[in-house]
Amino acid sequence: MNARNHTRRRFLRPTSAAAACLVVGASLFLAAGLAQAQAHHGGGPPERICILLGMLGTAPPACTGDGHGVIDPEVEAQLDALTLSVLPFYNYDVAVSAGWDTILGECVESPMGGMGYHVHNMDQLMNGHLNLLRPEVLLFSPNEDGSMQFHGVEYIIPADLWNEPSPPEFLGQELHFNPNVPPNGIWALHVWVGTENPTGIFADFNPEVNCDFALED
């Protein structure tokens, strides 16, 4: 795959226990500021996020197309629920306080695009079950100022916890097997609900994501 990796050097961390409380109320606060944050880091939010922000009572800016193609209505509804549930995690400190606090590996990008850093919820990762609103991984990339930009989620089942002959399925998709993750590989599905992916919402890599500001130790 010839992925180019960069080693994490610094990230923002929660400054107080009060950050955990933001998980409950952060959606409205972040909805109000999401449009400005997305514009600052390149373009407005995708149409799906704009619609959800409108439902929260905000006035989002002009939106880009969502680029998801034809998706089953039931899956569309699940994606809407997921997109709304991760709004608090546009704030990296909130994500850490909520349990997505373990970065495994380096910032990942390849000629096909990037994935960024994989920030794991270890309790969720080790239970072997997929939960729509509690993905195993949140995907972030570092900005020039050292802050972290949210891009999407990844659902993971460690290979050792999957004993069926066929691949696991979620959101109408078969998970992809990655043999390069120790100890024995994983089944994984990326969902780009934070940054629109022109190659598809379920694609492994996103051309809009890079590791340009990942600093090496």
C-alpha positions as CSV (number, residue, x, y, z in Angstrom):
1,M,0.0,0.0,0.0
2,N,3.1,2.2,0.4
3,A,1.5,4.3,3.1
4,R,3.6,7.1,4.4
5,N,3.4,7.4,8.2
6,H,4.3,10.2,10.5
7,T,4.9,9.9,14.2
8,R,2.7,11.8,16.6
9,R,4.4,14.4,18.7
10,R,1.9,16.6,20.4
11,F,-1.9,16.9,20.8
12,L,-4.2,18.9,22.9
13,R,-5.3,17.2,26.1
14,P,-8.3,17.9,28.3
15,T,-7.6,20.7,30.8
16,S,-10.1,19.7,33.4
17,A,-12.6,17.0,34.4
18,A,-15.3,19.3,33.2
19,A,-14.5,18.3,29.6
20,A,-16.3,15.0,30.2
21,C,-19.5,16.9,30.9
22,L,-19.4,18.4,27.4
23,V,-20.2,15.0,25.9
24,V,-23.9,15.6,26.9
25,G,-24.3,19.2,25.9
26,A,-21.6,19.7,23.3
27,S,-23.7,19.0,20.2
28,L,-25.5,22.3,20.3
29,F,-22.3,24.2,21.1
30,L,-20.3,22.5,18.4
31,A,-23.1,22.7,15.9
32,A,-22.9,26.5,16.2
33,G,-19.2,26.5,15.5
34,L,-18.8,23.6,13.1
35,A,-19.4,25.7,10.0
36,Q,-16.6,28.1,10.9
37,A,-14.2,25.3,11.8
38,Q,-14.8,23.4,8.6
39,A,-14.4,26.6,6.5
40,H,-11.1,27.3,8.3
41,H,-9.8,23.9,7.3
42,G,-11.0,23.9,3.8
43,G,-14.6,24.2,2.4
44,G,-18.0,23.9,4.1
45,P,-19.4,20.8,5.7
46,P,-21.0,18.1,3.5
47,E,-24.8,18.4,2.9
48,R,-25.6,15.7,5.4
49,I,-23.9,17.6,8.2
50,C,-25.6,20.9,7.0
51,I,-29.0,19.3,7.2
52,L,-28.3,18.0,10.7
53,L,-27.0,21.4,11.8
54,G,-30.2,22.9,10.5
55,M,-32.2,20.5,12.6
56,L,-30.3,21.7,15.6
57,G,-31.4,25.3,14.9
58,T,-28.2,26.7,13.3
59,A,-27.8,28.5,10.0
60,P,-25.1,26.5,8.1
61,P,-23.2,28.0,5.2
62,A,-23.4,26.8,1.6
63,C,-22.9,23.0,1.5
64,T,-21.1,20.7,-0.8
65,G,-22.7,17.6,-2.2
66,D,-22.5,14.6,0.1
67,G,-21.1,12.3,-2.6
68,H,-22.4,9.2,-0.9
69,G,-24.1,7.8,-4.0
70,V,-27.2,5.5,-3.8
71,I,-27.5,4.1,-0.3
72,D,-30.3,2.0,1.2
73,P,-32.8,4.3,3.1
74,E,-32.2,2.3,6.3
75,V,-28.5,2.8,6.1
76,E,-29.0,6.5,5.3
77,A,-31.0,6.8,8.6
78,Q,-28.2,5.0,10.4
79,L,-25.6,7.4,8.9
80,D,-27.8,10.4,10.0
81,A,-27.8,9.0,13.5
82,L,-24.1,8.4,13.5
83,T,-23.3,11.9,12.1
84,L,-25.4,13.5,14.8
85,S,-23.9,11.4,17.6
86,V,-20.3,12.3,16.7
87,L,-20.8,16.1,16.6
88,P,-19.2,16.4,20.1
89,F,-16.1,14.7,18.8
90,Y,-15.2,17.6,16.6
91,N,-13.6,18.7,19.8
92,Y,-10.7,16.3,20.4
93,D,-10.7,16.9,24.1
94,V,-14.3,15.8,24.4
95,A,-13.4,12.6,22.4
96,V,-10.6,11.8,24.8
97,S,-12.7,12.4,27.9
98,A,-15.5,10.2,26.4
99,G,-13.1,7.2,26.2
100,W,-11.5,7.5,22.7
101,D,-8.1,8.2,24.3
102,T,-5.6,5.7,22.9
103,I,-3.7,6.5,19.7
104,L,-2.3,3.3,18.1
105,G,0.1,3.6,15.3
106,E,1.2,6.7,13.3
107,C,-0.6,9.2,11.1
108,V,-1.4,7.2,8.0
109,E,-1.6,8.5,4.4
110,S,-0.9,6.9,1.0
111,P,-1.1,7.9,-2.6
112,M,-4.8,7.1,-2.4
113,G,-5.3,9.6,0.4
114,G,-5.1,9.6,4.2
115,M,-6.7,8.0,7.2
116,G,-5.0,10.2,9.9
117,Y,-4.5,9.0,13.4
118,H,-6.6,6.1,14.7
119,V,-7.8,7.1,18.2
120,H,-9.2,4.0,19.9
121,N,-11.7,3.3,22.5
122,M,-10.0,0.2,23.9
123,D,-13.1,-1.1,25.9
124,Q,-15.1,-1.0,22.7
125,L,-12.3,-2.6,20.6
126,M,-11.9,-5.6,22.8
127,N,-15.6,-6.6,23.1
128,G,-15.9,-7.9,19.5
129,H,-19.2,-6.3,18.9
130,L,-20.1,-3.4,16.6
131,N,-22.2,-0.6,18.0
132,L,-23.4,2.2,15.6
133,L,-23.0,5.0,18.1
134,R,-19.8,3.7,19.7
135,P,-17.3,3.0,16.9
136,E,-14.0,1.4,17.9
137,V,-12.0,4.2,16.4
138,L,-12.3,8.0,15.7
139,L,-10.2,9.4,12.8
140,F,-8.3,12.6,13.3
141,S,-5.5,14.5,11.6
142,P,-3.3,17.3,13.1
143,N,-3.7,20.9,12.0
144,E,-0.8,23.3,11.6
145,D,-1.6,24.9,15.0
146,G,-1.4,21.5,16.8
147,S,-5.1,21.0,17.2
148,M,-6.8,17.9,15.9
149,Q,-9.5,17.7,13.1
150,F,-12.1,15.0,13.1
151,H,-12.8,13.1,9.9
152,G,-14.7,10.0,10.6
153,V,-14.9,6.7,12.4
154,E,-13.8,3.1,11.9
155,Y,-15.6,0.0,13.0
156,I,-13.2,-2.9,13.9
157,I,-13.4,-6.5,14.9
158,P,-10.1,-8.2,15.8
159,A,-9.6,-11.3,13.6
160,D,-9.3,-13.4,16.8
161,L,-12.8,-12.5,17.8
162,W,-14.5,-13.4,14.4
163,N,-15.0,-17.1,13.9
164,E,-17.5,-17.0,11.0
165,P,-16.5,-18.2,7.5
166,S,-17.8,-15.0,5.8
167,P,-16.7,-11.4,6.5
168,P,-18.7,-9.4,9.1
169,E,-21.2,-6.9,7.7
170,F,-22.2,-3.5,9.0
171,L,-24.1,-0.6,7.5
172,G,-24.8,-2.7,4.5
173,Q,-21.1,-3.2,3.8
174,E,-18.7,-6.1,4.2
175,L,-15.8,-5.2,6.5
176,H,-12.3,-5.4,4.9
177,F,-9.7,-7.7,6.2
178,N,-6.3,-6.0,7.1
179,P,-3.7,-8.7,7.9
180,N,-1.1,-6.1,8.8
181,V,-2.5,-5.2,12.2
182,P,-1.0,-7.2,15.1
183,P,-1.5,-9.7,16.4
184,N,-3.5,-11.5,13.7
185,G,-5.2,-8.8,11.6
186,I,-8.6,-7.0,11.9
187,W,-11.8,-6.6,10.0
188,A,-12.5,-2.9,9.5
189,L,-14.9,-0.4,7.9
190,H,-14.2,3.3,7.6
191,V,-17.1,5.7,7.6
192,W,-16.3,9.3,6.6
193,V,-19.0,11.2,8.4
194,G,-16.8,14.2,9.3
195,T,-15.0,15.0,6.0
196,E,-16.6,14.3,2.7
197,N,-14.8,11.6,0.8
198,P,-15.0,11.9,-3.0
199,T,-14.2,8.2,-3.4
200,G,-17.1,7.2,-1.2
201,I,-18.2,7.4,2.4
202,F,-17.0,3.8,3.0
203,A,-13.7,4.0,1.2
204,D,-10.5,3.1,3.2
205,F,-8.6,6.2,2.2
206,N,-9.8,9.8,1.9
207,P,-8.0,12.1,-0.6
208,E,-9.1,15.1,1.5
209,V,-7.1,13.8,4.5
210,N,-3.4,14.1,4.9
211,C,-0.6,14.0,7.5
212,D,1.1,17.3,6.5
213,F,1.3,18.6,10.0
214,A,2.2,15.4,11.8
215,L,5.5,16.2,13.5
216,E,8.2,13.5,13.8
217,D,9.8,12.9,17.2
